[in-house]
Amino acid sequence: MKKIGILVLAVAFVTMSFVKPTPMVVDTYKVDAASSTLTWKGYKPTGSHTGTILLQSGTIEMQDNKIKSGSFVADMSSIKDADGSEKLEGHLKSADFFEIEVFPTSKFEVTKMHHMDGKTHVTGNLTIKDVTKEITFEAAVVVKGNTVTLTSGTFQVNRADYNIKYKSQSFFNDLKEKFINDEFDLQVTIVAKK
């Protein structure tokens, strides 16, 4: 009797080893660049400037209504100042800042999603001027029909990490009150559709 029980278990084990697990469905959503926004804000002792950058392309992969991965490319030539200053826009595109003739795009790739206390924490690699650093920010993710929307909170990026040296106290110690803060704010809203 004991041998029969062992035999039944052995047969069950062998049978189960040939059963393929049900694959998890991954849905790919393509970023709707026209509906997505990337807003920046930079600071200096005498004030601040705000503006936008357009997304060029991107995809979000969803599994069980959660982001599995994602990749987004920003068109740095699209950088705009909210006050319409062409001088500032030209300066931001120059070698002093983002050097768009050499580095026309920046990129963010999602590497990890962490859910805690009802909040989603997005971790990924941000590449600016061919320098890649890991950053993490909070975001809300909403799936509605064939659309997924990722809306971040405002988070900070340190430009000195990306060798953007112009009037940076990280590189120059004699600027007095003529420095520009290394940290600038970003806020992104990414809309993607199946």
C-alpha positions in Angstrom: 0.0 0.0 0.0 2.8 2.3 0.9 4.5 1.5 -2.5 1.3 2.4 -4.3 1.1 5.8 -2.5 4.7 6.6 -3.5 4.0 5.5 -7.1 1.0 7.8 -7.3 3.1 10.7 -5.9 5.9 10.0 -8.4 3.4 9.9 -11.3 1.8 13.1 -10.1 5.2 14.8 -9.9 6.3 13.7 -13.3 2.9 14.8 -14.8 3.2 18.2 -13.2 6.7 18.7 -14.5 5.4 18.6 -18.0 2.6 21.1 -17.4 3.6 24.6 -18.6 2.8 27.4 -16.2 0.3 29.9 -17.6 2.4 32.8 -19.0 1.8 36.2 -17.6 0.4 38.6 -20.2 2.5 41.7 -20.8 0.7 44.5 -22.7 2.8 47.2 -24.5 1.6 50.8 -24.5 3.0 53.4 -26.8 3.6 56.9 -25.4 1.3 59.6 -26.8 3.9 62.4 -27.0 1.3 65.0 -27.8 -0.6 64.2 -24.5 2.5 63.8 -22.3 4.2 66.6 -20.5 7.6 67.1 -18.9 7.9 70.3 -16.9 11.2 71.7 -15.4 12.0 74.4 -12.9 15.5 75.8 -12.3 16.6 78.1 -9.4 19.1 80.8 -8.8 19.4 83.3 -5.8 17.5 86.0 -7.7 14.6 83.8 -8.9 13.6 80.8 -11.0 12.7 79.8 -14.5 10.2 77.2 -15.6 9.5 75.5 -18.9 8.8 72.3 -20.8 10.5 69.6 -22.8 8.7 67.3 -25.3 8.9 63.6 -25.3 10.0 62.1 -28.6 9.0 58.5 -28.0 8.5 55.8 -25.4 6.8 52.6 -24.4 5.3 51.2 -21.2 4.9 47.5 -20.5 2.1 46.5 -18.2 1.5 43.3 -16.3 -1.5 42.8 -14.1 -2.2 46.6 -14.3 1.2 47.4 -13.0 4.2 48.8 -14.8 6.7 46.1 -15.6 9.1 48.3 -17.6 9.3 51.4 -19.6 11.6 53.6 -21.7 11.2 57.2 -22.6 13.2 59.5 -24.9 13.0 63.4 -24.5 13.8 65.7 -27.4 16.2 68.2 -25.8 15.9 70.5 -28.8 12.3 71.2 -27.8 13.2 72.8 -24.4 11.0 75.9 -23.8 11.0 78.7 -21.3 7.5 79.4 -20.0 8.2 83.2 -20.3 9.2 82.7 -24.0 12.8 83.9 -23.6 14.6 82.8 -26.7 17.9 83.9 -25.1 17.4 81.5 -22.2 16.2 78.7 -24.5 19.3 79.1 -26.7 21.5 79.1 -23.6 20.0 75.9 -22.3 20.6 74.2 -25.7 24.2 75.4 -25.8 27.4 73.6 -24.5 27.0 75.5 -21.2 23.9 73.3 -20.4 22.5 70.4 -22.5 24.6 70.8 -25.6 21.8 69.6 -27.9 24.0 69.5 -31.1 26.0 66.7 -29.5 23.3 65.2 -27.2 20.0 65.8 -28.9 18.0 63.4 -26.6 17.9 62.4 -22.9 16.5 59.0 -21.8 14.9 57.4 -18.8 14.5 53.6 -18.4 12.4 52.0 -15.7 14.3 49.3 -13.8 12.1 48.8 -10.7 8.7 49.6 -9.4 8.1 49.5 -5.6 4.7 49.9 -4.0 4.5 51.1 -0.4 1.9 52.8 1.7 -0.4 53.2 -1.3 2.3 55.0 -3.3 4.3 53.8 -6.3 8.0 54.5 -6.3 9.6 54.4 -9.8 13.3 53.7 -10.0 15.3 53.9 -13.2 18.3 55.1 -15.1 18.3 58.7 -16.3 20.8 59.5 -19.1 21.7 63.1 -19.8 24.7 64.0 -22.0 25.7 60.4 -22.1 26.0 60.2 -18.3 23.6 57.7 -16.6 22.5 57.9 -13.0 19.9 56.1 -11.0 17.0 58.1 -9.7 13.8 57.3 -7.8 10.5 59.3 -7.7 6.9 58.8 -6.6 4.2 58.5 -9.1 0.5 57.7 -9.6 -0.3 55.1 -12.2 -3.8 54.9 -13.6 -5.1 52.4 -16.1 -8.3 53.2 -17.9 -9.4 51.3 -20.9 -6.6 51.2 -23.4 -4.7 54.1 -21.8 -2.2 54.2 -18.9 -1.2 57.4 -17.3 1.9 57.9 -15.1 1.9 61.1 -13.2 5.0 61.8 -11.1 5.3 64.1 -8.1 7.9 66.9 -8.4 11.3 65.4 -8.0 14.8 66.9 -8.2 17.7 66.1 -10.5 21.3 67.3 -9.8 22.7 68.7 -13.0 26.3 68.4 -11.6 25.9 64.6 -11.8 25.7 65.0 -15.5 28.7 67.4 -15.9 26.5 70.5 -16.5 29.0 72.9 -14.9 27.8 76.4 -15.9 27.8 78.6 -12.7 27.7 75.4 -10.5 29.0 75.6 -7.0 30.0 72.0 -7.3 32.7 73.0 -9.8 33.4 76.7 -9.0 33.9 78.2 -5.5 34.2 81.9 -6.4 30.7 82.5 -7.8 29.4 84.4 -4.7 25.7 85.1 -5.5 26.0 84.5 -9.2 25.5 80.7 -9.0 22.7 78.6 -10.4 21.4 75.8 -8.2 22.6 72.4 -9.2 19.2 70.8 -8.3 16.4 71.5 -10.7 12.8 70.2 -10.5 11.1 67.8 -12.9 7.5 66.7 -13.1 6.3 64.3 -15.7 2.9 63.1 -16.9 3.2 60.3 -19.4 0.2 59.1 -21.4 0.5 55.8 -23.3 -2.0 53.9 -25.3 -2.3 50.3 -26.7 
